[in-house]
Amino acid sequence: MMRRIIGSTHGHQLKDQKFPQIGKVTPCISCSLGKLIVRPSPSKIEKESPMFLERIQGDICGPIHPPCGPFRYFMVLIDASSRWSHVCLLSTRNVAFAKFLAQIIKLRAHFPDYSIKKVRLDNAGEFTSQAFNDYCMSVGIVVEHPVAHVHTQNGLAESLIKRLQLIARPLIMRTKLPISIWGHAILHAASLIRMRPSAYHTYTPIQLAFGQEPNISHLRIFGCAVYVPIAPPQRTKMGPQRRLGIYVGYESSSIIRYLEPLTGDVFTARFADCHFNETTFPALGGEKKIQEKDVSWCEPSLLYLDPRTKQCETEVQKIMHLQEIANQLPDAFTDTKRVTKSYIPAVNAPARIEVPVGQTNNKVTEESKARLKRGRPLGSKNKNPRKKKGTEIAFGNEESVPEEIQNIKNSPEEEMNDIDKEVAINYGYTKKLWNRNEMKNINDIFSYTVACDIFGNDDPEPMSVIECQNREDWAKWKEAIQVELNSLNKRKVFGSIVLTPEVVKPIGNRWVFVRKRNEKNEIMRYKARLVAQGFSQRPGIDYEETYSPVMDAITFRYLISLAVSKNLEMRLMDVVTAYLYGSLDSDIYMKIPEGFKMPEALSTRPKEMYSIKLQRSLYGLKQSGRMWYNRLSDYLISKGYTNNLICPCVFIKKTTSGYVIIAVYVDDLNIIGTNKEIHEVIVLLKEEFEMKDLGRTKYCLGLQIEHIHNGILVHQSNYVEKVLKRFNMDKANPLSTPMVVRSLNIDNDPFRPCEENEDVLGPEVPYLSAIGALMYLTNCTRPDISFAVNLLARFSSSPTKRHWNGIKHIFRYLRGTVDLGLFYSNNSKEDLIGYADAGYLSDLHKARSQTGYVFINGGTAISWRSQKQTLVATSSNHAEVIALHEASRECVWLRSMTQLILTSCGIEKGKIPTLIYEDNSACVIQMKEGYIKSDRTKHIPPRFFSYTQDLIKDNQIEMKYIQSSNNAADLFTKALPTALFRKHVHSIGMRHAHNM
């Protein structure tokens, strides 16, 4: 640069001197470090002319959004000589190398006279396999990898991907198909590229590879209308002979592919039998509206959905093992145990394109009904071969497997390949793994954790302030942060800023961001919360008591039933920053939070040397919940409200005109009463706390509450739809029952435990998450699936494909009963009624029976349970006695809870016993008469008789016999036929929302 400056100016002492040539001057170190000019790669076409298949280059494009069926990537291979290319779709990067190896083996078989000398691939993780490198070395193939981040060294593959995108995009835009059709468009574009000459050859790649001029008489416009023959079994003499389809490419010159417009399924037809209309472009679902075309060819944010697993290595080794067996023909395949199956999908096109939501029009194919597919879609992702419990090898006969396959070792980053571990439902975002051995007893806390993950939207919440700043909605998050800081200052949570004492270890903090949604999953507001990292608190020093009661689901369902029967209103109130109202019982110091402005007087020292002394409780502290409950409880009691340890979160006040009930769940307050009394309570609460009036209760604790003219329907249709979508079952065919009727033969029971040498589900199958999601649904509004979920939850430590099929059976049942819920009618005047039953030897493999009971108030269930008995029952009578004992215990608490609420409200109710129906007449008689020692009952502990008999004598419960066909508790002890199942579901008050 100085050479040019001096040459075009005057006044410098080097003006007339000669400069040495650039090549002879030692380069300046500073310039070498500070400057980088990317030089173009020199053209090698004139210098080298490789032979056919001498060098093959490959690359992958993706992840692509939205996916095309199960596929999110496509891989290209191109010959450097003839420009012949091969394109295949991939559902995961883990099968890329196996696909690549399969194509190389195919080329070597089809063109034995041309040897493959070099393969050039990029440095991505999917193109690194030790097994593949060993294979290439054995056959003399050199594997080349370009310099990292230098794309020009793999330019043929990169340019082919670009060319495919340039052709596929206008193909999609010309049609009226959704953008998820890109997979078919890419394959069609690849066929077109192989039929046209390249810039360096006068002949097409097909001519150079196969020596024949391509025939293009079968080519048609992508996405045009095609009328295909109706199959003979569905064809009638007087009816239509063809149906409408959408042309999306061809398999060969005589076979085309087309879409069924109503369902989006892909079928094939003979070209000669089809009629084409290249001026008409039908749309999926029959809508004329053109879909917005916006394909993202590379979406790095989706890479977490496709973590690198051991599948990449094992798939390559399986193909190599299969080829080794094939080389031993003709006698190799006579021994079927020596054949290793490949789990690479055999097709290269998606089997279905999703029809856009709300675009189904039954008039699109009035000529004939939509053609339906049967069985698993051919293009869907297949399951990996599972490890077997108690074995090392998953390939069958150990002797026939090469030693190098047996010595597969997990890399340190592949922890998820542990047979005892399983990915969480949001593993791609949190990298969380569940340990199946630690989850033998799945409880309500686990199920609620999974439900919270499912409630989260597909768009995850930001995890830090920096992440918020990089989002498009940063302005809203910034406003939410400022609102939180203003609230903290208003509540005077922060005390003085002091130098951290030497004996004090201040607790940390972080920002938590969440978008609050309504019952329709619409974003209502952005919420930022400063949360203390309470895990660093020390017991006895930083806190004493932490227990804070919350309202249980049974009490909440009873209050809904009471509100309906008494024609009361339900109002939902939210306390703004509720935890900030609680006072602290110990001195707590916290680090300076992010975004907090330090006073100028303290800016001379590092911020890390200071800490804030908290004056009030803060979210995240272990005692915050308790401090808030004590604060609210003291205030309500001082205003005349009463509560009891039986229902610590229900506050009741009797007034001259009636009564009002406040049901508390942390900071959500459900107020039940008349409009006048509710208004008085709202005024009372706003005098002390900052409140948000959310109107009539429509969505609370994850429950959707629909107020109908003759009652209230409580359901979770939004949650069910999210569960089905999260587990890819939202397009499944519905079933009428949640479980098949089980066989009495222990060997034919599909829900038997994992047998020896039986495949165990791999870690990528979210069995635990599915159980947790279903348990949350069962505990809230869906008692109809209680038995099925309880049965399948027993196999969480070692689930198999049979058990996973049972989970999918439940999902398919939920698919047809999305809006099924509990309907509390205002026309029913029934009191509390119970049903109890036992399923003798429900678990034949461990000789355990099943306890089931349900309690109905006002004609609708409020409490239920389906649970395996912990004792071994020696007879059906023994099992029924245990079940009645458990039902009696539940009845005692329900009577205490209901009587306390009714008494506090001033509602008089006579002390009448609660009816419990049982379908074992001998058991009913024994309970009434008490324990009688005999040969058949002497082994049963007397406590099972005496406790229930005392309740009968005290006139708290009354036992009555009922026929098994009328016992609603049968629903919780066994799998029932469809007719009987629907009868019991209806008897416990479950109704569909669309029928109300």
N, C-alpha and C positions, 0 to 999 in steps of 0.2 A: 504494500500500500504506500509506503514511503517513497518507493521508486517512482510511482505515478505522481505523487504530490510534488516531488522535487522536479520532475520532468516538465510539469505544466506550470511552474512558478519560477520566481527568481529571488535572489538574496541569500540563498543557502550556500555554505562553503563547499558542499559536495555537488554543486550544480554541474560542473564541467568534468567531473571524474567519471571513470567507467566502473560500472557495477559488475561483479562476477555473475555468471549464469546461475539460475535458480537451482539447478540440479547439483551444483558444486558447493552450495552454501549449507552450512549446518542449520537445520530447522530450529526456529525459536521455540523453546519449551512452553512459554506462556501462550503463544499462538496455537501450538498443538493442543494444549489443554483447553483453551477457551473457544476454539472454532471447530465447527463440524459441518462439512458440506457433503451431502450424500451424492456420490458419483453414480451415474447410470451404469448398469452392467453392460459390458460389450456384447454385441450380437455374435452368436456362435454358429448361426445357421450356415454361413459360408465356409466355416472352418471345419465343422464336423457334420457327418451324416450318419447317425446311428442306424443300425439295422432294426428291423421290426422286433419289438419287445425287448430291445437291448436295455432300454432305461424306461422305467415306469415311475411316474410321479403321482402323489396322492395328497389330499387335504380334506378337511372337514369344515362345513359351514354351520354355525349355530352357537348357542341355542336360539331357536326361532320362535317368535311369539306372534300369533297364537299357535299352539301345536296343531298338527294335522293328524287327527286320531291319536295314536300313541307315539307318533314320531315328532321329534324336536330338532333333528339334525339331518343333513344329507352329506354323503361322502362321495368324492370324485376320484377316479383313477384315469390317467391319460398316458398314452404311449408317446414318447418323444419323437418317434419317427413318423408314424402314420397319422398321428393325432386321433387314433381310435380312443374312445372314452367309455367308461362305465360309471353309472351313477346309482347309488342305493340310498334308501332312507334309513335312518337310525332312530331308535327310541331312546338309547342311552349311549354315551361315549364308550362304555365298558365293552360293547360288542363290536367296536369299530375295527380293532385289529383282527378279530376272528373273521369278520366279513372280508377284510383285506386278504387274509391268508386263504380263505375259501376261493376267492377270485384268482389268486395266483395259481393255486392247484388246478383250477378249471382251465386256465390259459395253458399251462404246461401239458394238460391232457389233450386240448383241442389243437394246439400248435406244437407238436413234439419236435418239429424241425427247427424251431426258433427257440433258443434258450434265453431265459431272463437273466441278465447279468447284473443289473443295478436296480434298486428301488430307492426313490428319494422321498422322504417324508419329513414333516416338520417336527419340532421338538416338543409337541404337546404330550401330556402324560399318557393319553390313550395309545400313543404310538411307541411305547416303551414296554417291551415284553421280552424277558430273557429266553422264554421258550421259542419265540419267533426268531430271535437272533441265532439261537442254536440251530434251528431248522434251516435258515438261510445259509449259515456257515457250512452245513452238511451237504447242501446242494449247490454250493458255489455262487450264491447270490450275495452281492455287496450291498449293505444297507447304508445309505447316506443320509445325513442330517445336515441341513443348512445352518449357517451361523444364526444364533438366536436373534430374533426380531428383524432379520434381513429377508423380507418376503420375496425380493427379486430372484433369489437363488432357487425358489420353488415357483417360478413365475408361470409355468404352464398350467399347474393346478389352480393357482390363484386366478389367472385370467379365465379359465374355464368356469370357475364359480361365478365370476363377474358376468360372463356371457350368459350363463343359465339364468341369473337374476334378471338381466336385461330382457331376456325373452319371456320368462315366466310372468313378470309383472304386467306387461300389456295383455298377455293371455287371460289373466285374472280380471283385469279391468274391462275387457271386452264382454265378459260374462256377467250374469246376475247372481253369481255364487258367492258365498262368504269367503273371507280371506283365508280361512283354514283349509281351502282347497289347494294351497300352494304345493303340497306334495305331489298331486297328480300333474300340476302345471310344470313342475321341475322335471318329472319323468318324461312328459311330453316334449319339453324343450330339449332334453338330452337326446331323444330320438331324432328331432329335427337337426340337431348339430351333427349327428353322425351321418346324415344324408346330404350334407352340403360340403363342397370343397373348402379347405382351409386356405389361409393366405400364402402357404408355402407349397401347396400341391394343387395340381389341376384336377385331381381325382378326389372323390369323397373318401372319408375314413373307412366306410364299409367296403368300397372297392379295393382299397389298399390292403385291408385285412382279409377279405374273403374272395377277392377276385371277381365279384359280380356287381353289375350296375344295380343300384337299389330301385325297387318298384314302389312308387308313391301313389298308386291308384286307390289305396285304402285310406289315405289321409283325408281327414275332415276337420272343420273348424272346431277348435276346443270350446266346449261348453254349449254346443248347439243341441237342438232337439233331435232325438233319435227314437224311432218307434220300433221296439223289439218284440219278438214273438212271445206270446203268453205260453207258459209251459202246458203241455197237454192235460195234466191232471186238473188244471184250473181253467181250461178253455172249454167253452160251450159252443154248440153248433150255431146258435142264433146270437151269441154274444160277440163282443169285440175279440179280434184275433191278435191284436198287438196292444201294447201299453206304452205310455210315454216314458222316456228316460232322458238323461243328460249325458252326452258324450264327453268322456274325460281321458281319452287315450286308447291305446291298443296294446294287447299282449303280443300279437304277431299280425301278419298281414291278413289273417283270416279270423282273428278273434279281437273284439273290441271290449273296452270297459265302459260301463255307464252307471250313473247314480239313480237310485229310486227317489223321485222328488219329494215324497212325503216323509220318508224315514232317513234318507241320507246314506243308506246301505249301498255298497258297491257290488255289482254283478258283472258277469261276462256274457257275451252273446256272439253268435256267428255273424261275421260281417255280411255275408251274402244274403242273410235273412232279414236284414235291417233296412229301414227307410230313414233317410236323413233329411232334415229341414235346416239348412245352414243359415237361414235368415231369422230364425227364432231362437232365443236364448232363455229357457225356463229358469225359474228361481226355486231354490229349496223352500218348501213350505207353501209355494204357490203365490207368494207376494210379488208384485210388480216392482216394488221399491228396490233400487240398486243399493247393495250393501257398501258401506264405506271401505275402501281398500287401503289398508295401512299395515303392511307386513314389516316386522322388525327382524332383519336377517341375522342379527347378532345382539342378543340381550344378555349382557354379562350378569345382570342381577338375578338371572334364573339359574346360574351355574350351581347354586347351593342345592338345587333340586336333583342334581345328578352327581353325587359324590363318587369318587373313584373307589371301587371295591375290588375284592378278589375275583369277581366274575371275569374281569378283563383277562387275567392269566389263565383261569381254568377253561374258558371257552376256547382259547388257542390250543391248549393242551388236548382238549377233547377232539378237536378236528385233526390234529396231528396223530392222535391215537387211532382215530377212525381210518385215516389214510394208511397207517402202518398195517392195520388189519386187512384193509382192502388190497394191499400189496401181496398178501398171502393167499389170494384167491387161487383155485376155486373152493378150497376147503375151509376158509376162515369163517364164513357166515353160517356154517352148519352148526356151530356152537353159539347159540344166541346170547349166552352169558358174556361172551367176549366182545360183543358189539357195544360200543359206547355211543349213546344217542347225542346228537347235537341239539342244543336248545336255542340255536339261532333261528328266528322266524323264517319260514321257507318262502315267504312272499315279500315283495318289495313295494307294496302300495297299501295305504290305509284301507281297512275294511269298512269304515263308516265315516262320514262327514256329518258333524252335528248340525241339526237344523236350528237356525237362530231362534231364540226364545220369542214367542208371540207371533211367529210367522208360519203357523200351520194352517193350511187352507185345504179343506177336504174336497174342494171343487177342482183342484189342479189335475186330478186324474179321474174324471168322471167316467172314463171308458172302462176302468177296471179298478179293483182294489189294489192297495200298495202291496208289493211283494215283500215278504218278511224273511229275515235270515234266522237260521236255527244254529244253536251251538255257539261256541266261543269264536269271536271274530278272528280270522286268520292272521290279520296284521297286528293283533294286540300283543302286548309284551308277555312272553311266557315266563313262568316261574323258574327260578334257578333250581338245579338239583340240590336237595337239602342234605345236610349232614345227618347221619343216623345216630340215635342215642346210644352211647357206649361204643362207638366205632370210630376209626380214624379216616377210613376211605369211603367215599360216596359214589364210587364207580362200579359197584357190584363185586365181581370176583377179584380178590386182591392179587391172585397169582397171575392173572392175565393183564394186569396194569403195569406199564413200565415203571421202573424204579424212580425215574425222575418225576413222574406224576405223583408217586406216593410221598415224595419228600417236599411237598408244597409247604411253605412256611409263610406265616402272616408277617407282613411288614409292620413296623411300629405304628404307622399312621392308620392301619386297618384294624383298629380295635373293634369296630362294629361287626367283624366277621366272627366274633365269639358266639358260640352256639347258645350260650345262656343270656345273651343280650339282644335287645331289640330296639329299633329306632322309635323315638317318640313321634307323635303325629305331626309335629312341626320341627322335625329333626333338621331339615334344610336350613332353618333359620336359627335355631338354638343349639344345634349339635348335641341334643340331650339323648342319652341312652337309658333305657330301663333294664334292670337286671331281673330276669324272670324268676330266679331262685329267691329273690327278696320280695317278690310280689305274690306269694302263695295266697295271702289273705288280702284281697283287694277291698279297701274300705271306702267310705264315703268321701274322705279327703282326696284320695287318688282320683275317684270318678269326677269330683268337682274340678280338680286340676286339669284333667283332660277336657272337660266341658268348657272351661275358660279358654283353653287353646283353640277349641273349635269355634267358640263364639268370636274369637279374633278373626278379622277379615283377612282375605288373601293378601291384601296390602298391609304388611306388618307395620306396627307403630315404631317411630324412631326411638333409638336407645340412648341418644345423647344430644346435647345442644348443637354440637358440630353437625350431626346428622340432620337435625332440623334445618340448619342453615343451608344445607345442600338440597333441600326439597323445594318444590314449587309453592307449597303452602306455608313457607317460612313466616310470612306476615301474620298468619293466624296463630302459629305457635309462639311467635314473639309476643303477641298480645296476650296469650294465655299465660306466659311466663310472668309478664308484668302484672297481670291480675293476681297471680299467686303471691308475688312479692308484696303487692299492696295489701292483700289479705293478711299476710304474716305481720306486717307492720301495724295494721289496724287491730289485730288481736294481741299485739304486744308480745309476740312469741320470743323475739330476740331481746336479750338483755344487753349488757355492756360488752364491748370488744376488749379483751384483755390479753396480755401475754400468757401463753399457756403455762400453768404451774408445772413444776418439775414432776410432781407426784400424780399428775392427771394425764390420762391418755384420751384425748378428744376422739369422739366418734366421727366417722365419715358421713357423707351424704351424697345423694345423686338426684338428678331430675328424672321423673317418670312421666311419660307422655301417653295420653290416651284420647281417643275420639269417642265421645258418648253418642250412642245410637238409640233409636226408638224401636218399636216393635216391628217396623218395616225395614230395619237395618239401614236406615238413613242417618247420616251424620247430623246430630243436633248441635253439638258444640265441641270445641277443642279445649282440652283440659291438661294443664301442666301441674305437677305436684312435686314439691321439694320433700324428699323422703330421707329420713335419717337411717343410717346403716346400723340397725339395732342388733345385728348379729355380734357386734363387738362389745355389747354391754355385758357387765359381770353381775351375776346374781348375788344379792346381798349387799352390793355396793351401789350399783346403778338402778336397781329395781328390787321390789319385794314380791308383790302379787301381780299376776298377769291375766288371770281368768276374766273373760268378759262374755256373758251369755248372749246368745242370738236366738231368734225365733226359729223353731223347727218347722218343717214343711207340713207335718200333721196338724199342728195348731193353726197354721195359716189356712189350710183347707177347711178346718172346722169353722173358722171365723167367716170364710166365704159362704159356707153353708148356712151359718147363722144369719148373715146379712141378707141372704136371699129369702130365707123363711120369714124374717121380720120386716122385709121391705125397707132395708136400710141402704144408705149410700156409702160408697167407698171412695176415699180421697187419698191421694198420694202426695206426700210432702218430702222434700229433700233438704237436709241441713247443710248449708254451705260451710265447707272446711270444719266439719264437726269435731275432729280430734283436737283442733286448736283451742277449744273451749275448756279442755281438761287441765287441771293444775298438776304440777309435778310433786312427787313426794321425796325427791332426792336431787342433789346438784348434778347437772349434766352439762358438759362442755362439748361443743361441736365445731368442726373445722369450718373455715370460711367457705360458704357455698359459691359455686360458679355463677357469675353474673352479679354478685353482691358488690356494691360500691364501698370501698374503704374510705374512711375520713382522711382528709389531707394530712392531718397531724400524725397519722400512723403510717403514712406511705413511705417513710424513710427506711423501714425494715421490711424484710420479705413477708408476704402474706401468710406463709406457712408457720410463722412463729406465733401467730395470733389464733385465738379461738373465741367463739361466742358462747356465753352462758345462756342456756335456755330458761325462759321463765314459765312457759306453758308446754304442754305435750305437743309432739310433732309426729306426723305420720312416719311409721317405721320403727318407732320406739316400742319396746316390748310391752310397756304398761299403758300405751296410748289408748287402746280400746277400753281398758278397764277404767281409766280416768274419765273418758267421755261418758261411759255408761253411768258411772257414779254421779257425774255432773247432771246428766239428764234425769236420772232417777230421783235425785234429791229435789230438783226443781218441780217435777211433776207431783211428787208426794206432798211437797209444801203447798201445792195448789189443790189438794183434796183428792188426788188420784190414789188408788190402791193397787198393789200387785202382790204376788205370792211366789214362793220359791218353786212351786209347781209350774208356774208360767211367769218367770222373772221378766220377760220382755213384753208382757201384755199389761197395760195400765188402763184401769177402768174407773170411771167416775159416774156416780148416779146423781142425776139432777131432778129437779121437780117435774120437769116435762118428759124425762126419759133417762137415757144413759148414752155415754160415748166411750168408745174403745180405741186405744192407741196401741197398735202392734209395731214394735220397734225391731228393725233389722239393721244394725249399725247406724247409718245416717239416713236410712229410708224409713219414714213413718207413715203407716197406713192407718187412716182415721176412719172409723166406722160409726155411723150414727145418722141422725136426721140432718137436713141441710142447716137448720138453725144451730144445732149443737156443734156441727163441724165448723161452722163459721166462727163460733165462740172459741173453739180450740185453736184455730188458725191465728186469731188475734192474740190469744194467750201465748202461743209459741213465738210469734214474731216480736213480742215484747222483750224476749230474752235472747233469742237466737236469730241469725240471718237465715231466712227460709226461702225455698223456691216452691211455689205451688204448681204441681204437675197435673192438676186436674183430676178427673175421675181415674181410678186405678185401671190402667189398661196393660201395663207391662211392669212386672215386679219379680225380682229374683229369677229372671229368665223365663217366667211364665207369661203367656199371653192370655189376658182376661177379657173376654168378649161379653158385654152386657146385652142380653136379649130381653125381649118383652116378658118372657115367662121364666127367666132365670139367668144364670151365668155359666158360660162355657170356658173351662180352663184347659188350654192345650199348649203345645210347643212345636207348632208346624214349622216355624222359621228355623228352630234348632234342628229338627229332623231333616229339613232340606239341606242344611249345612253339613250335617253328619253324612248324608248320602253323597253329597258332592265331594266332601273331603276324602271319602273312601271309594270314590269312582263308581258308585252304585246308583246315581241319579237317573240313569237311563235303563236300569234293569227292569225286567218284566216282574210285575207284582205277583205275590202269592197270597193265599187266603188265611194261612195260619203261620205262626212264627217258628214252628218246629214240626218235623214229620213225626208220625206216630211210631214210637220205638218198638223194636222187635223184642220178644221175650227171650229169644235165643241170645245168650251172652256173646257168642262169637259173631253174630250178625248185627250187634248194636253199633250204629255208626258213631256213637259218642262214648266208646270205650277208651280207657287210657292208652297212652302211647305204648305200642308193643315193642318188643326187642327187634332191633335192626329196622325199625320203621323210621321213615324220614321225618325229621323235626323241621318246623318252619324256620326259614332263615331270618336273620335279623332285620331284613328290609320289609318283612311283613308285620304291620303294626297291630298285632293281636291284642296286646295289653291295652293299647289306646282304644281299640274298638270295644273291648269289654268295659273300660272306664266310661266311654261315651254312652254306651247303652245302659250302664248302671245309673248314671245321672238321670237319664230319661225315665228309667224304671222307678226311681225313688220319687220322682216329681209328679208325672201325669200319666204314665203308661204301665199300669199294673198288668196289662194283658201279656207283656213279654217277660214278666218276672221270673217264671220258672225256666224259660229257655236261657235267659242271661245267667241265672244262678248256676245252671247246669254247666254251661260252657266256661264259666269263670273258674271252675275247678281244675281246668287243664292249662292254666296260665304258665306254669313252669315248663311244660313240654308240649306245646300245641302241635298238632299235625294238620295235614291237608283236610282230613275229615272234620276236624273241629273248625277250621277256617270256612269250610263249606257251610257249617251250621251258622256261623256268624253271617255269612252272605245270605243265608236263608232268612234270618231275622231282618236284614236290610231290605230284602225283596218284599217281605211282609210290610215293613214300614213304608216302602215305596207306594204301596196301595192304600195305606191308612195314614197319610201324612197329617191330615187335619183331625184325627181322632183324639178326643179329649174327654175330660170329666165334666158332665153337665149337671149342675145343681139347680133343680127346679123349685119354683116357688109354690107349686101345687102339691108337693108331697109333704105329709105331716108325720112321717114315720120317725120314731126315735132311734137311738143307737141299737143296731143289730149286728151280731157277729156270726161268721161261718168259719168252721174249723174242719180240717181234713188232714189225712196223712197218706202219703204214697209209700206203701210197704215195699222195701227193697228197691227204691228208686235208683239207687246206686248198687247194682248187682255185684260189681267188682270189689267193693269194699263192705258189702253187707250193711249199707246205711239206708235209712228211710228218709222221706222228705216231709217237713212240716210246712203247712200252708194255712193261712187264715186271712180273713178280710173283715173289716168293720165298716158298716154302712150307716151314714147319718143322712136322713132326709132322702133316702133312695139312691145315694151316690157314695162311693167309697171314699174314706178319708184316711184309713190306715190299712196296710197290707204287708205281708211278708211271705217269702218263699225261701226256705233255708234247709240245708241238709242237717239231719240230726247228728249230734255228736256221740250218742250212745247207739249200740247195736240192739235193735228191736228184734226179739225172738218170734214175734207174731204180729199180725196186723192189728190185733187189739192193743198190744204193747205200744206200737207206733202211734195209734190213735190217742192213747192215754198221754203220751209225751206231747203230742200236738195240742191237745186240750189244755194241758198245763201251761204251755207257752201262750196260747190264746187267752187264758184266764189272767195271766200276768199283764198282758197288754190291755185287757179290759179294765183292770183296776186303775191303771194310769189314765186311760181315756175317761173313765167315770169321774176321777178326781179333777181332771182338767176341765171337762165340760160343766160339772157341777160348780166348780169355782167361778167360772166365767158367768154362768147363769145367775148364781147367787149374788155376785158382785153387781150384776146389772139389775138386780131386783126382780128377776123372772122366777116365779114360783114353779117348781116342778116336783111332783111327788116322787118319793123314793121307791120307784118301781125297779125291779131287777132287769138287768140287760140280758136279752135272749141270745144264746149261742147255740147255733144249729150244728148237729153232728150226724153223719150218715152211718155210724156204727151203733146199732141199738144196744148191744151188750155193753159197750163203753159208756153210753148214757146212763144205763141202770147202775153200773158200778160207781160212777161218779156221784149219783144221788145217794147210794147206800154206803159209800165209803169203802175203805180197803177191807177186802175179805180174803183171808189166806186160803189158797187152794193150790193144787198142783200146777195150775196154769198161770197163777198170778203171784206166787210166793217169791219169785225172783225179781218182781218189779218193786223198786223202792217205795215205801209207803208215802213218802213226801209228795209223789205225783198225784196221789189220791187225796191226802189230807188237806192240802192247800186249796184245791178246787172245791172239796166238800165244805170247808169252812166258809168259802165265799157263797156257796149255795145256802148254807144255814143262815148266814147273815143277810140273806135276801139281796145280795149284790148281783148275782148272776142266776140264770135259770137255763138248764140244759133241755133241749128238745131234739127229737129225732126228725130227720128229713131224708128223703130219698136222694140217692147219689146223683141222679139226673138233675136235681134241683139245688144241689149244694154248690154255691158259687165258689167255695174254696177249692173245688176240683181244678180250677184254673191255675192254681199255684202248686200243684203236686204232680202233674203229669201232662204229657202232650195229648191233646184231645182231637177227635175228628172235627171237621169243619163245622157241621151243624151244631154240635154241642158246644164247641168253642164260641161261636157267635152268640149262642143263647146266654152263656155265662157273662160274656163281655157286655151284653146289653143289660143283664140283671144287676151289674154293679154300677150302672149309670154312665157308661161310655157312649158317646154319640159323635157323629161326624159334623164338622162345622158347616159343610155345604148342604146338610139336610136340615139345619135349624132355621 
